[in-house]
Amino acid sequence: MQQSDLMTQEEVFKLISKKRTALYRLRKKEGFPEPVLQYPSQYLRSDVDDWLSRNPNRFS
């Protein structure tokens, strides 16, 4: 896994235009990917991209 394969939590916030509480809700209720690293939270870019492609109208 390369560094560019991971997204920081802040990058995810910018991508989906949401903050921490909304991201938590998306993970629990909408199936948004869980972070692969907890401290600091980092997400697999491919998982986030896949989720966004399956939910195209969610953040347009």
N, CA, C and O of each residue as an XYZ file, in Angstrom:
240
protein
N       0.854     -1.181      0.000
C       0.000      0.000      0.000
C       0.893      1.235      0.000
O       1.809      1.358      0.813
N       0.617      2.117     -0.897
C       1.369      3.358     -0.978
C       0.654      4.450     -0.191
O      -0.539      4.342      0.095
N       1.377      5.481      0.148
C       0.796      6.580      0.914
C      -0.387      7.212      0.183
O      -1.360      7.612      0.822
N      -0.320      7.306     -1.138
C      -1.405      7.929     -1.897
C      -2.663      7.064     -1.911
O      -3.734      7.526     -2.307
N      -2.532      5.805     -1.476
C      -3.688      4.920     -1.390
C      -4.565      5.259     -0.191
O      -5.694      4.781     -0.080
N      -4.037      6.086      0.702
C      -4.762      6.454      1.913
C      -5.212      7.906      1.843
O      -4.549      8.756      1.248
N      -6.345      8.163      2.460
C      -6.870      9.532      2.573
C      -6.979      9.868      4.044
O      -7.424      9.044      4.844
N      -6.578     11.064      4.402
C      -6.779     11.505      5.776
C      -8.261     11.810      5.985
O      -9.025     11.961      5.031
N      -8.634     11.893      7.222
C     -10.015     12.235      7.546
C     -10.369     13.614      6.995
O     -11.492     13.834      6.543
N      -9.419     14.535      7.033
C      -9.658     15.887      6.523
C      -9.893     15.865      5.012
O     -10.719     16.626      4.508
N      -9.182     15.009      4.289
C      -9.403     14.878      2.846
C     -10.802     14.343      2.558
O     -11.462     14.779      1.616
N     -11.243     13.400      3.376
C     -12.594     12.855      3.214
C     -13.620     13.945      3.496
O     -14.602     14.074      2.766
N     -13.401     14.735      4.551
C     -14.310     15.844      4.865
C     -14.469     16.763      3.658
O     -15.587     17.132      3.298
N     -13.358     17.131      3.036
C     -13.409     18.025      1.880
C     -14.118     17.374      0.698
O     -14.898     18.025      0.003
N     -13.847     16.098      0.471
C     -14.419     15.390     -0.671
C     -15.939     15.305     -0.583
O     -16.631     15.501     -1.582
N     -16.462     15.013      0.612
C     -17.908     14.832      0.753
C     -18.612     16.062      1.335
O     -19.831     16.068      1.502
N     -17.838     17.089      1.637
C     -18.380     18.339      2.205
C     -19.179     18.094      3.479
O     -20.248     18.671      3.680
N     -18.650     17.242      4.323
C     -19.260     16.937      5.618
C     -18.180     16.952      6.685
O     -16.988     16.941      6.379
N     -18.605     16.976      7.935
C     -17.670     16.959      9.055
C     -17.790     15.649      9.826
O     -18.469     14.716      9.397
N     -17.121     15.599     10.965
C     -16.943     14.382     11.752
C     -18.259     13.665     12.103
O     -18.372     12.461     11.873
N     -19.227     14.360     12.640
C     -20.474     13.717     13.051
C     -21.225     13.149     11.855
O     -21.753     12.040     11.929
N     -21.278     13.889     10.759
C     -21.959     13.406      9.558
C     -21.234     12.191      8.987
O     -21.876     11.251      8.517
N     -19.901     12.204      9.024
C     -19.131     11.066      8.531
C     -19.392      9.836      9.399
O     -19.520      8.726      8.883
N     -19.470     10.030     10.705
C     -19.787      8.927     11.620
C     -21.157      8.332     11.271
O     -21.306      7.111     11.214
N     -22.147      9.185     11.040
C     -23.490      8.698     10.670
C     -23.458      7.931      9.352
O     -24.102      6.891      9.214
N     -22.706      8.449      8.388
C     -22.589      7.750      7.106
C     -21.986      6.360      7.294
O     -22.419      5.402      6.653
N     -21.001      6.251      8.160
C     -20.389      4.945      8.407
C     -21.374      3.994      9.071
O     -21.436      2.819      8.712
N     -22.136      4.481     10.022
C     -23.035      3.615     10.779
C     -24.331      3.292     10.045
O     -24.848      2.183     10.176
N     -24.865      4.235      9.276
C     -26.189      4.046      8.670
C     -26.184      3.866      7.168
O     -27.127      3.303      6.613
N     -25.134      4.337      6.492
C     -25.126      4.342      5.027
C     -24.054      3.441      4.433
O     -23.930      3.357      3.211
N     -23.280      2.770      5.271
C     -22.270      1.855      4.775
C     -20.990      2.495      4.265
O     -20.232      1.872      3.521
N     -20.746      3.756      4.669
C     -19.488      4.396      4.282
C     -18.338      3.585      4.879
O     -18.459      3.085      5.997
N     -17.231      3.447      4.159
C     -16.114      2.621      4.651
C     -15.567      3.085      5.998
O     -15.517      4.278      6.295
N     -15.170      2.124      6.785
C     -14.510      2.403      8.059
C     -13.057      2.790      7.780
O     -12.492      2.371      6.770
N     -12.454      3.575      8.655
C     -11.034      3.897      8.462
C     -10.170      2.643      8.641
O     -10.491      1.774      9.452
N      -9.094      2.558      7.895
C      -8.175      1.427      8.043
C      -7.130      1.701      9.114
O      -6.553      0.769      9.673
N      -6.884      2.971      9.401
C      -6.029      3.382     10.513
C      -6.847      4.303     11.406
O      -7.570      5.171     10.916
N      -6.735      4.115     12.704
C      -7.582      4.867     13.626
C      -6.982      6.188     14.096
O      -7.710      7.175     14.203
N      -5.681      6.245     14.380
C      -5.091      7.447     14.964
C      -3.834      7.831     14.213
O      -2.791      7.225     14.460
N      -3.865      8.784     13.326
C      -5.027      9.545     12.876
C      -5.851      8.723     11.886
O      -5.321      7.857     11.190
N      -7.124      8.999     11.836
C      -8.028      8.259     10.952
C      -7.607      8.418      9.503
O      -7.413      9.529      9.008
N      -7.468      7.269      8.829
C      -7.150      7.277      7.408
C      -7.992      6.213      6.720
O      -8.244      5.139      7.266
N      -8.418      6.541      5.512
C      -9.326      5.694      4.744
C      -8.637      5.239      3.476
O      -7.796      5.952      2.928
N      -8.992      4.049      3.006
C      -8.499      3.595      1.715
C      -9.202      4.394      0.622
O     -10.430      4.421      0.546
N      -8.417      5.030     -0.204
C      -8.965      5.851     -1.285
C      -9.884      5.031     -2.191
O     -10.935      5.519     -2.609
N      -9.499      3.796     -2.496
C     -10.311      2.949     -3.378
C     -11.666      2.630     -2.745
O     -12.675      2.583     -3.449
N     -11.704      2.407     -1.413
C     -12.980      2.138     -0.741
C     -13.898      3.353     -0.788
O     -15.098      3.222     -1.031
N     -13.331      4.535     -0.553
C     -14.119      5.773     -0.587
C     -14.639      6.014     -1.999
O     -15.814      6.333     -2.184
N     -13.766      5.863     -2.998
C     -14.177      6.061     -4.391
C     -15.267      5.072     -4.798
O     -16.223      5.443     -5.480
N     -15.124      3.822     -4.382
C     -16.148      2.808     -4.690
C     -17.488      3.172     -4.061
O     -18.531      3.065     -4.706
N     -17.458      3.601     -2.804
C     -18.700      3.968     -2.118
C     -19.362      5.156     -2.820
O     -20.576      5.171     -3.022
N     -18.551      6.148     -3.186
C     -19.099      7.318     -3.871
C     -19.679      6.951     -5.238
O     -20.686      7.525     -5.652
N     -19.062      6.010     -5.936
C     -19.596      5.602     -7.239
C     -20.907      4.830     -7.091
O     -21.746      4.859     -7.992
N     -21.089      4.143     -5.965
C     -22.342      3.435     -5.717
C     -23.437      4.374     -5.191
O     -24.613      4.009     -5.178
N     -23.060      5.554     -4.767
C     -23.993      6.548     -4.218
C     -23.800      7.883     -4.939
O     -23.482      8.888     -4.303
N     -23.990      7.901     -6.269
C     -23.626      9.091     -7.052
C     -24.426     10.348     -6.727
O     -23.903     11.453     -6.870
N     -25.661     10.215     -6.301
C     -26.489     11.410     -6.033
C     -26.361     11.898     -4.611
O     -26.961     12.911     -4.252
N     -25.601     11.208     -3.796
C     -25.487     11.529     -2.371
C     -24.788     12.866     -2.141
O     -25.160     13.611     -1.234
N     -23.777     13.175     -2.958
C     -22.979     14.377     -2.712
C     -22.774     15.219     -3.953
O     -21.730     15.854     -4.097
N     -23.735     15.241     -4.847
C     -23.575     16.052     -6.059
C     -24.053     17.462     -5.850
O     -23.990     18.278     -6.769
